Amino acid sequence: MGKNRPIKFRILELFLDGKEHWNYEIVPKIQEEYGMKSNFHRDSINFDLLELASGGMLKDVEQKVDEEGIYKKDFLLHKYVITDFGRVRGSDACLRYV
């Protein structure tokens, strides 16, 4: 998938399953699909998640500090779920009919 659509659209598409996902679960999927291997890319994708949340398309449902270094040691991890607005915007962007 991936490469032919904007990253934020692909992120929304991953959340259309209606489940909650941690940023450390989503970011590596996007990195792999788009061939983005660096830490800069990792942080850019994470920023995309933050923007989608601040725009009301994702809801931040849980946070914790990454004490183990599974994503980025001592970094704040976020768990998100798609909102109704995110579903509508995803549908408007022709991701798929929801």
C-alpha positions in Angstrom: 0.0 0.0 0.0 1.4 3.3 1.0 3.6 5.3 -1.2 0.9 6.6 -3.6 -1.1 8.3 -1.0 -0.3 11.0 1.5 1.0 9.6 4.8 -1.8 11.2 6.9 -4.4 9.5 4.7 -2.6 6.1 5.2 -2.5 6.7 9.0 -6.3 7.3 9.0 -6.8 4.2 7.0 -4.9 2.1 9.5 -7.2 3.5 12.3 -10.4 2.7 10.3 -10.4 -0.7 12.0 -11.9 1.2 15.0 -9.2 -0.2 17.4 -6.9 1.7 19.7 -3.3 1.9 18.6 -0.1 3.1 20.2 2.1 5.5 18.2 4.9 2.9 18.5 2.7 0.4 16.6 1.7 2.7 13.8 4.9 4.6 13.1 7.0 1.4 12.2 4.2 0.3 9.8 4.3 3.6 8.0 8.1 3.7 8.0 8.2 0.2 6.3 5.5 1.0 3.8 7.1 4.3 2.7 10.7 3.3 3.0 11.4 5.8 5.7 14.1 4.4 7.9 15.7 7.2 9.8 14.9 8.6 13.3 14.0 11.9 11.6 11.3 10.0 9.6 10.2 8.2 12.7 9.7 11.6 14.5 8.0 13.2 11.4 5.4 10.4 11.3 4.8 10.7 15.0 4.2 14.5 14.4 1.7 13.5 11.7 -0.2 11.5 14.4 -0.1 14.5 16.7 -1.5 16.7 14.0 -4.3 14.3 13.3 -5.1 14.3 17.0 -5.0 18.0 17.3 -7.3 18.3 14.2 -9.9 16.1 15.9 -9.5 13.1 13.6 -7.8 10.9 16.2 -8.4 10.9 20.0 -5.6 10.5 22.5 -7.0 7.9 24.9 -3.9 7.0 26.9 -0.3 8.1 27.6 2.7 6.6 29.3 6.4 7.3 29.4 8.6 4.9 27.4 10.8 3.7 30.2 11.9 0.6 28.3 12.9 2.3 25.1 10.4 0.4 22.9 10.0 3.5 20.8 12.2 6.3 22.1 13.4 6.1 25.7 11.9 8.6 28.1 9.5 9.8 25.4 5.8 10.2 25.9 3.9 7.4 24.2 0.3 8.0 23.0 -2.5 5.6 22.3 -5.1 6.9 19.7 -8.4 5.9 18.3 -10.1 7.3 15.3 -13.0 9.8 15.9 -16.3 10.0 14.0 -14.9 13.2 12.4 -11.8 11.2 11.4 -14.0 8.5 9.8 -15.9 11.2 7.8 -12.7 12.9 6.7 -11.2 9.5 5.8 -14.3 8.8 3.7 -14.1 12.2 2.1 -10.5 11.5 1.1 -11.7 8.4 -0.7 -9.8 6.0 1.6 -12.8 3.7 1.6 -16.4 4.0 2.3 -17.1 3.7 6.1 
